[in-house]
Amino acid sequence: MSRNNIPEQAELVIIGAGPGGYHAAFHAAELGLNVTLIDPEENPGGVCLHRGCIPSKALLHVAKLVNETAESAEIGVTFTPPKVDIDKVRTWKDEVVGKLTGGLGMKVQQRKLTHVRGLASFKDAHTLDVVGHDGARGEMKFERAILATGSRPFMLPGVTTGKRILDSTGALELSDIPETLLVVGGGYIGLELGSVYAALGSKVTVVEMTNSLLPGCDRDLVSVLKRRLGGKLENILLSTKVAELTEGENGVTVSLENKKGEVTREVFAKVLISIGRKPNTENLGLQNTKVELDEKRFVKVDEQRRTAEPHIFAIGDIAGEPMLAHKAYAEAAVAAETVAGHEAVYDPRAIPAVVFTDPEIAWCGLTETEARDQKIKVKTAKLPWRGNGRTLTLGRDDGITKLIIDPETDRVLGVAVAGPGAGELIAEGVLAMEMAATAEDLRRTIHPHPTLSETVYEAAQMLFKGS
């Protein structure tokens, strides 16, 4: 069947082919369901593969290589300053994206899914109005549906993207390396992309309206990151908001207002707006169904990811925070299994979060900040990496591993890591929480030496001094 042919009937239709959508489609097909997948892109992948997680991590790898050529001088290895071919970097990044999305396209064919390239909206609770990529239009009746339409960047009120004002999608296109770049928003997307442009030669300033980078993240982890970013970025302005943006031919004039109300004006070659994302729940015809939205425009779902229409499910970014690809994967499995008649429930004890800056930051479960705010009694073990053999052999000693423990049951309530490879290390913390592990379990588990994973064992050992 041609990808633009619109079938009249579908057993299970999945709207959106990002991480949640394609994972639900593949899993449902494995369970014997006839699946129709609707998405505007030629191949699955969604924002994550096309305009998010994957291209940003590819560029962060380039940034890491550039930074290491300078830092290696401290251990006696010197390089001439690297020469960056920005066109070749962009081509390589696009090739990475193409390989992954193309591979998913092959899986669509192998699993014999019906792939409609286009957009869909509800005419009623069992009928979709589908507009194909080629302009063809048709109605599709369906038995079950899974919504997985993802999210898009927030923009400042009255501001639109252009040649000099970018959102994350525009920044990832890497059209050039501006001499100066203002990053509006000190969250993970802004810091990751700001780090890339700084490594490639831009003078980067980050402005954040709250009093800390990465709002909501453990303060100890943020402190580790901020110390290192302070040497890489031109400036970090906290408790500061953007009062006005004016785009001109030679740059963007920005009015910045600090917490005292004082306003300064600066001109930047480009500005990246990175103030969060919002769910794509508009233009779906949800008003023609019983599907309900909450005050933030997320779709309300139950533990099986069912909406108020029992045969319509919602997963991924549109089903609530955290808006993370791996959370969408987990929800996709539950929704697909429920549609197929299996018993399944979405009830994770921990969802890991990773910020791929340098150093990486990762955490899962309860943070010490949250425990303090919620007045939850906890024990903590905080281990700086200065004494870890592996981190010293890497020429880095700026990491930290932190455990949050229930003082009565000894259960692991949270794990936080800052340092090289933190994104890999956090998986042990997630598994510990899912298995209801205790601090005793962590310290009795033999960790390989010399590795960064030993910091988890050593942090647990701190809780048993003298034993």
N, C-alpha and C positions, 0 to 999 in steps of 0.2 A: 504493500500500500504506500502510495506517495505520502510524504510527510505533510503535505498541505491538503490532502483529502480529509474531510471531516466526517467521521463515522456518525451514523444516526443513533447508535446505541453504545453504551459502555457499561460493563459490569462494575469496574472501579476506575474512576477518572481522578487523576492527580494533577492539580493546577499549580505549576511552578516546578522547575527542575534544578533547584539548588541542592545543597547537601541533604536536606530533609526530603525533598521531593524525589530525587533520583534514588536515594537509599530506600524510601518507602516503595517505589516502583519496582526495584530489583527484588526486594524481599517479598513483596506481594506476589510477584511472578513466580518466585521459587516455591511459594506456598500454593501454587496452582490457580491463581486468579488471572483473569483476563484484564490487562491493564492498558489504559490509554493515558499518555503523558502529554500535557499541554504546556508549552513554554515558548517565548518569542525567539530564543537563541537557536542556532543551528544544532548545537550539541548541549547536553546537560552540563551543569556546573554552577549556575547561578552567580551571585555576586562573589561568593567565596573564591571560586576558581577563575572567573573572568575578570573581576575588578576588586578583589579583596585579599583574602588570606594568602593565596598562592603567589600572585605577582608581588605583593608586599614582602613576603619572605624571600623571594628571589632577589629583590633589591637590597634587602637587609644583609643577605650573604655577600653581595658586592661591597656594601659598606663595611662589613666585618673584615674583608680582605684588605681594603684600603687602610683601615685603622691599624691592623696588625703590622703593616709595613712600617708604620711610624713607631709603634710601641715596641717592636722587636729590638730596637736600638738599645733599650735598657738591659737586654740580656746578651748584648754583644753581636747581634746580627743586624747589619744595616742594608738598606735598599735605597736606590735612587727614588725620588718621588714618583709615585705611579702616574701613568698617563691614562686617563679614562676616555675610551671611545664611546661616547654616550649613545651613538646610533647602534653600535654593536651590542651594548648592554641592553638597550631596548629590544633589539631583535632576539637576543637570548631569552629575555624575560617572556616575550611573546611566544617563543618556541616552547618554553616550559608549559605555559598555559595551553597552547595548542595540543601538545602531547597528551596532557591529562584530559582535556575536554574531548579530544578526538577518541581517546580510549573509552570514555564513557559512551560516546556515540556508537562505538562498536558493540558495547555491551547491550545497548538498546536493541540493536539488530539481533544479537545472539539470543537474547531472551524473548525475542519476537513481541516486543511491546509495540503498540500503536503510538507513534510519535507525531503529534500535530504541532507544527511550528506556528504559533499564533497566540491570541489572547482570548480569555474566556470570562464571562460574567453570568450570574444566575438570572434566568427569567422567572423561575420559581424553584421550589425545593428539590425538584427532580429533572429540571431542564436547564441546559446551558446555551447561551448565545456565544458562538465561537467565530472569531474573525481570524482567518488564516494569514500567514505572512505574505501571501500572494494576493490578498484582498478578498479571497473567497469567504463566503459567510454561510453559516448553517446552524441548525439546532441539534443538540445532542441530548438524548435522554440518558440518565444514568441511575444505577442502583445505589452506589456508594461513591463518596467523594472525599478526598484529602486535600485540604488547602495548605499550600506551602509557598506562598508568594514573596516571602522574605521581607527585607527592609531597605530603606534608602537614607542617605545623609540628611540630617537637619541642616537648615541654613538660617543665618541671622535674618530677622525680620526686614523685609524690604531689600535684601541683597540677593543678587543673582550671579551665577558663575559666568565666567568669561575668559578672556585671554590672560588676565592677571589675577583674577579671583577664582580660586579652585576649590573643589571639594575633593574627597579622597580619590574619586574616580579620575578626575583631571590630574591630580598629583601623580598617580600611578602610570599615566601615559608617558611621563618623563620627556616632555617635548623639548625641554632645555634645562640647564642648571642656572637659576637666577642668582645674581650677585648677592641679593638679600631676600630673605623669606620670613614672613611673619606667620607663625602657626597659632591660630586662635583655638584654644582648647588644649588642656594638659592631660587628656585621657590617653588610652593606649594607642589609638590610631594616630593622633597628632604626634605623640612622642616617637612612635616607630617611623613615620614618614619624615618627621623633622630630623631624626638621626641619619636617615638615608641621605637627605639633601645636604646635611652638614658634612658628612663624610665625602660627598662628591664635590664639595667646594663652596656651598652657599653659606653665608653668614645668617644663622637661624636664630630668631627670637621666638620664645614661646610665651604666650599670655594666657593666664588662667584666672577666672573670676573668683574661685574659691581660694582658701589659704594654703592649698597643698596640691602638688601634682597627683595624678591618679586618685581622685576623690573616691573614698570607700575602701582603698587598699590599706593594708597594714602599714603604719607609719615607719616601722623599722626598715621595711623593705624599700619604701619610698626614699628614705634617707640614704640608703646605699646607692640607689639609682641617681638621686639628685647630685651627690658628690661627684659622680663620674660625668654626668651630663654637664655639670658646671664647667668642666674643662673642654667640652666639645662644642657647646652652643655659645652663641654670642651673648645671649641674655635670657633669663627666666624671670618673668614678671608675675608674681602671685597677687591675689586680692586685687586684680586689675581687670577692667572690662573695656570692650571696644565700644566707644560712644558713637563713632561715625567712620564710615569708609567712603572714600571718593576715588574712583578709578580714573586715571588719566593716561595719556599716551606714553609717559615715561615712568609710570609707577602708580602705586596706590597710596594715597595720603590717609593715614589712620590716626584718629583721635583716641588716645588711651586715658582712661580715668582710673586713678588709684582709689584706695579705700578712704582717703581723706577728701576726695572730691576734686583733687588737682588733675588738670587735663594737660597732656603733652601731645604734640603732633610729630609724627615721623613718616617718612616715605619709604616704602618697601617695593622692590621690583615685582614681587608676587605675594599673595596672601592665601594661605590654606585655611579654610573653615573646617574645623573638625570638632564639632560640639555634640556629637552623638548621632544616633540613628532613630528612625521611626518606622513602624510597621506599615507594609503595603496592604492596607485593608480598604482603601478607596477603590471605586470603579469596579467592584466585584459583584455588584447587585445584591449585596447582603441584605439590603432592606426588603428584598423580595423573598426572604427566608426568615426563619426564626433565630438565626445565628445572632448572638449578642456580643457587643463590644464593651470593654471596661472604659474607665475615664481616660486611659492613655491610648485608646484605640486598638488595644490588643484583643484578639478573639478569646472569649471565655470558653475554657475547656475543662473536662473532668480528668480523672486519673487515667482514663484510656485515650485521652485527647479528643473525646467527643464534644461537639458543640451542643447548643440547645436543640439542634436538629440531630436526632440520634444516628442518622446515616451519613452525616457530614462531620469530618474530623478536621482539626487544624494542628499544625506542627511547625517547629522552627521559630523564626523571629516573630511571626505574627501571633504566636501563642504565648508570648510573655518573655520576660527576661529570665536569665541572661541570654542575650542574643549571640549565641556561639554555635559554630557548625557542629561540634561534637554533642552539644545538647540536642540539636536537631536530629542527628543520627539516632540517638537513644529514643526520642519521641517517635521517629519514623518506624522503628522496629515495633514499638508498642501498638501504634495505629494499624500497621499492616497486619500484625498478628490478630488484633481484635477484629478487623474486617474479615479475616479468614476464619473466624470462629474459634480462635484459640484464647485461652485466658492469659491476659497480660496487664500489667499496671506500670505506670511511670511513677516511680518513687525512689529517686536517687538519694543516697545519703550525702553525696559530695559531687559537685560539678567543678572540675578544675578550671582555673583561669590562668592564662599565660600572656605576658607582655614581652614581645620579642625584641626588646631594646638590648643595649649592652651596658650593664649586665642584664640578663633575662630576669624576669620576676614571675613567680608562679605561686598560686595558693589554692587551697580547697578547704571547704568546711568553714568553721567559725574563725574569725580573726580576733586578735586581742582587742582591737579597737571596737569591734561589735560586742564583744563580751563586756567591755567596760560600759558601753552605751546602754546595753540591755541589763546591766547589773547581774551578770552571770558569773559565779565564782569559778575560777579556773586556775590551774597551775601552768606555768610556762617554762620552757627550756629554750634558751636562745644561745646558739653556738656560732660565734664568728669563725670564718674559715681561715684565720691567720695561721692556725696550727695544723691545718690539714696538709698532709704531704703532697697529695695530688694537685691541689690548687697552687701550691708553691712551685711545683714543676711546670705549671702552665704559665708562670709569670704573673699570676693574679692572686690577690689575697683580700679582695673586697667583697666576698660573699658572706651569706648568713643563712643558717637553717634554724627554723623555729617550730616548736611543737606546742599545741594548745591541748591540755589534758583535763579531764574531769577529775577533781580532787577526791571524789568519793568512790568512783568506780574504776579510775585509772584509764578510762576509755579515751582514745584519740578523738578529739573534737575538731581539730584543725591542724593543717600543716602549711607552712609558708617558707619559700626559698627565694633567695636572691643570689645570682651568680651565674657563671657560665654553665649552660646546660640545665638551668632550673626547670625548663619546660619538660625535659625528659625525667628529671628526678621526681617531679610532683606526682607521677603515676603511682609511685609507691605509697604516697600519702592517701591517694584516692582509694587504692585497694585496701589499705589499712582501715579506712573508715567504712568501706562497704562490708568488710569482714568483721567489723566491730572489734578491731584489734586494740590492745592496751599498750601502754608505754613499755611494759614488761615484754610483750611480744616483739616490739621493735628492737629492744636491746638484746634479746636472746636470738634474734635472727642474724646469722653470720653474713656480713657484708664483705665483698671482695676488697682487697687492699693491693695497691693504693688507688682509691677511687673517690670521687665526690660523694657517692652514695653513702660512704662511711659517716658523713656528717649527720645523717639521720640517726644512725646507731649512736654516735657520740652525743648528740643532743638528748636522746633517750637516756643514755647513761648518766647524764647530769642530774636526772631526777632520782637517782639511786646512789647518791654519794655515801660512801662507807659500806655499801652492801656488795 
